[in-house]
């Protein structure tokens, strides 16, 4: 009897200890372990981060970091950290959190618009994905990549079509660049290529002309008309004489793209630059900005008309007055000159 009692006590103690252990294990796995009040928290893990870095980033978000650590070890995550963007929801347990970090990298929307230089573009993109601006810029300017894809220092800006794209946050600079090339090639489908060929222009020339159209007017409904005007000038072998190209040439010449020029002066037209369309015939050697898709399609689907002159319309700001002859244009220009002088805009 005495031995039986001892055995019974041992068994009971074992059951109690086992129960406590099981309860603790269950709790460490399945009990909620979040310490924030919002519905969710966002965690960014860099490609170079270690498990120690992950724990440090998670520390403010968890009630019990050590229990998370134990489950991460058991599930093999602590030795297999993956970079990316992750969403931790309020009330998640350690098991849920580890599963999220193992397999639920959330894509991010990367958007960009009308950058004049790859330096500015790299800065814009670095604010949205993991690589820094210098790493991105080096990838964009890689000579072997440019040469193998028929781009150069003047045309390289044309490869990036402004839009919103989905990427994983931890996408490398090279993979981002390569994806942009794929998007460029996808954009230039058979229909657009056929329209470009009909205009006797290649895709880069279309983008370069679209960049001028984009700079000339922010009014999307006016862009096909402006595009038609410049195409008329090309057909007539006239100089494009586009003020935005002179402004770009001045910025490039002074290496100052923060330069603000509201009025192009006659002396500016003398600058010897291939981008100065008052001196050099045809489309500039490359785009002066990344034009919107609306500007590119405006060139490809330009309005058919006989206009070859235009000037800002001071009676309907944002739009232009168009003319077929120099005499008509000079009449339109008088009103604009009078207005700009009244505003005392000297530069």
N, C-alpha and C positions, 0 to 999 in steps of 0.2 A: 504493500500500500504506500509506504513512504516513497519508494522509487517511482511509483506511478504518479504521485503528486509532484515530485520533482520534474518528471518528464512533462507533465501537464503545464506546470509553470513555465518551463523552458519553451514549450510550444506556444503558450499564450504570449510570452515576451517576444518570441520570434514573429508571431502574427502582428503584434503591436508595432514592433520595429519595422517589419516589412510593410505594414500599412502606412506608417509614417513616411517611409522611404518612397513608396509608390505615390503617396499623396504629393510629396515634394517633387518627384519626377514629373508627375502629371501637371502639377502647377507650373513647373519651369517650362513645360512645353506648351500647355494649352491655356494658362491664365493670361488675361490681358497684360501687356507690358509696355504701354505707351504713357508718356508723361506730358503730352501737349494737349491743349484744349481745342485747337482747331480740328476740323473734320479730317484733315490730312496734312502731312508734312512732306516736303520734297528733299531728297537726298541726292547730291551729285558725287559720284565716285570717279576719281581720275584713273586713267589707264595704268598709272604708275603706283597707285595707292596699295598699301599693304593692309592686312587685317587690323593691325594696330591703328592705322589711319581711319579705317571704317569705324572701329570702336570709338575713337575720339569724336568722329563726326556724329555718331549715333548717341553718344552719352547724354546730351541735353534732351533727347527725344524719348529715352527709356527710363522706366522706374528702376529696373534692375539690370545693369550691364553684365554682371557676372553670370546670371542665368542665361542671358542671350549668348554669352561667350561659350557656355557649356553646350548649348544646343548647336551652335555653329560648328563647334569641334566635332560633335557626334555626326553631323550631317555632311562633314567634309568641306564646308564653305570657308573655314578659316584658312585653308591652304589653296583655295581656288577663287580668289576675289576677282570680280568682273567689273570693269568700268561702265559708267552709264548714268542715266537719270532714273531714279526710282521713287515711287510714291508709297509712303507708309501711312496707312489709315488709322485713325483713332480707334483704340480697343483691340488692335491686332495682338496676337500672342507671338512668342518667339518662333514657333514653327512657321507661322504665316510670314513673319518678317524675313526669316532665312530663305524661304521659298521665293519670296519676291526678289530678294537680292541675287538669287541664283539664276532666275530665268525671266524676269519681267522688266527688262530695259525699255523705258518709255521713249518713243521718238519725240523729237522737238520740231517745231515749225521754224525754218530758217527763211527769213525774208530779206530782200535787198532791192534797192532801186537804183537811182541814177548817179553812180559813182564816176568821177572823172579820172581817177587813177586807181591802180591796183593797190597802192599803199592804203588809200581810204577804204577800199573794198575789204582788204585784209582786216582792218580795224573793225569794220562793221560785222564781219563774220565771226571774228574772235570773241565778240560779245555774246555770241549765240551758241557756239560749240566749244569743245575743249581746247583745241590747238590755239597757241598764242598768235598774234598778228605777224611776228617775224617768221615763224615756222610756215604759216600760210603763204606769206609773200614769197618765201624761198621756193615753195612748191609751185606757185603761180608763174614764177620767173625762170623755172628750170629750163635751161637752153635745149636740152635733149628733147624734153616734152614738147616745147614750142615748135622746134624744127620738124619733129616727126609728125606733127599734126598741122603743118602748113600755117603756123602763126609766127609772128615776129614781134619786135618791141613796139611797133606801131599798131599792129592789128590784134594783139592779145586781149585787149579789152572786149572785143567783139564776141568772145566765146561765152560770156556770162550774160544770160538772158534774165533780166529782172523778173522775179516772180516769187512765190512762196513755195518752198520745197520741204519735204519731210526727211530728216536725218536722225540717226542716233547721235546723242550728245557727244559721245566719245569717238566719233568718226575722225580718222586721221586727216591731216592736211592733204596728203596725196590722194586719199580716197574721195575727199570732198572735191578736189580739182577734177579727178577722173569722172566723177558723177556729173559735174557741170559740163564736161565735154559730151557725155552721153545725152544730157538734156539739150545741148546745142544741136547735136546731130538729129535728135528726135524732133526738135522744133523745125528744122529745115527739112520738112517732109517733101514728098514729090510735088505737091501742089505749090508750095512756096518756091521750090527750086525752079519749077516751070515758069512761074510768074517772074522770077528774077532773070531767068534766061531770056524771056521775052523783052525785058528792059535792057538787055545786053550788059547786065551787072552781075557780079558774083555775090554770094551771101555777105561777105565782109564789106563790100562796097554798099550793099543795101543797108547794112547796119550803120555804116559811116554816114550815109545820107540821112537815115532815120534819126541819127543823133542830132543833126542840124535841125531837122523838122521838129524834134522834141524840144530843143532849146528855143526855137523861134516862137512856138506857141504851146501853151499849156491847155488850150482848148481842143479836146479830142475830136470834136466835130469839125474843126477847121484843119486838122492835120492832113487829110487827103487833098485838100485844095493847095496847101502850102507845098506838099510833096509834088503835086502836079506842076506847080510853078518851077520848082528846081529841076524836074525832069525835062520841062520845056527848055530851060536854059542849057541843059546838057545836050539835048538834041540839036539846038541851034549853035552849039559849040561856044556858048557865052561863058564868061566867068560866073561862078555861082554868087560871088559877092555877098556872102553870108556873114553878118556881124558876129555871131557866136563863134565862128572859126577864128576870127581875129582876136577875140577875147581869150580863147583857149591858147592861141599862139603867144599872146602876151604873158599869160600865166606860165606857160612852159618856158618861154625865153627868160623870165625873171625867176623861175623855179619857186613860184609863190602861188599856190592854188587856193590860198585864202584871199587873194586879191579880189576886190569888189569893183567892177567896172560897169557903170550904168549908162555910159555914153561913149561910143567909139568915136575918136577924133580922126581928122584927116591924116595927122602924122602917124597914127597907129597903122594906117593902111599901107605904110611904107615898110613895115617890118618884113624882112626877108625870112619867111618860114614856109615850108611846104603846106602848113595848115592855113596859111593866109589865102583865102579864096578870092581875094581882090588882086592877088599877084599870080596865083597858079590855077590853071584851068582844071576842071574836073573835080571828082570827089577827093577829099583829103586822104592821106595815106592810111588813116585809121580813124576810128570813132573818137569824138571829143567828149563823149560821155556814154554810159550804158543807156540806150534809149528804151523806153517802154515798149511792150509788145504792140500797143496801139500805134506807136510811131512807125514801127517796122511794117506792120500791116497797112498803114496809111501809104507807105511808099509802094508796096506791092499791089495795092488796090487804089491807086491815086485817082483823083478827080480829073476827068478829061476837060480841058479848057485851053484858052489861048493866053492866059496871064503870064507875064514874065517879070512883073514888078509888084512890090508890095511895101506898105509902110504901116506902122502902128496906127490903129484907129482910135483917136482920142475921144471920139463920141461914143464908143463902145469898147471900153477898156478890156484888154485881153485878146481882142480880135484885130484883124488887119483890113486895110483897104487895098484892093487889087486893081491892077491896070494892065492894059495890053500894049500901050505905047508910052514912050518917054514923056510925052506932053501930058498925058493923063496922070502919070506918076508924079510929075513935078507939081501938078495942082494939088494932089493929095498930100504931097510932102510939105507944102507950105504950111498947112494947118498943124502938122506934127512939129515942125521946127518952131513955130510960134509957141506951141504949148510947152515944149521941152525947155525953151529959153525962159518962159514965164516961171517954170519950176526951178530955175537956176541950177540945173543939173549940168555941171561942167566936167564930170568924170564918171 
